[in-house]
Amino acid sequence: MRGPGRFESLFSAIDNRDVDGFMKWLSDDCSFTYGSGEPVRGAAAVRNMVTAFLGSFEAVAHRVDSTWEADAAAITEGAVTYTTADGRSTTLPFCNVLHLSDDQHIREYRVYIDPTPLG
């Protein structure tokens, strides 16, 4: 499927730095992994990590090119642009793998990205 599909409001929440809106997508026992970092487990820990991460940028903007779903998993692929306080923008390709619970909340959120260019 082209574009974000049913995950459009998920990416919109991230891009608007709406942590509450983002957290509505996640299960209470979720885990979140960004790049090669260690997984962060539990909604409170994920909230803290995402709040700090998004707060380190002036803006974040996703372009989701494709979404695939099968069984209890979804994959999204695209590019994300991070803008720093000094106005520098860096666009990076990403692939997210989302493992869904029975109630369709994300229980495992993995972001495959190389953040090295962000410094």
Salt bridges, closest charged atoms under 4 A:
ASP15 OD1 - HIS62 ND1 2.57
ASP20 OD1 - ARG47 NH1 2.74
ASP65 OD1 - ARG63 NE 2.73
GLU69 OE1 - ARG6 NH2 2.81
ASP103 OD1 - HIS105 ND1 3.03
GLU108 OE1 - ARG107 NH1 3.97
GLU108 OE2 - ARG110 NH2 2.33
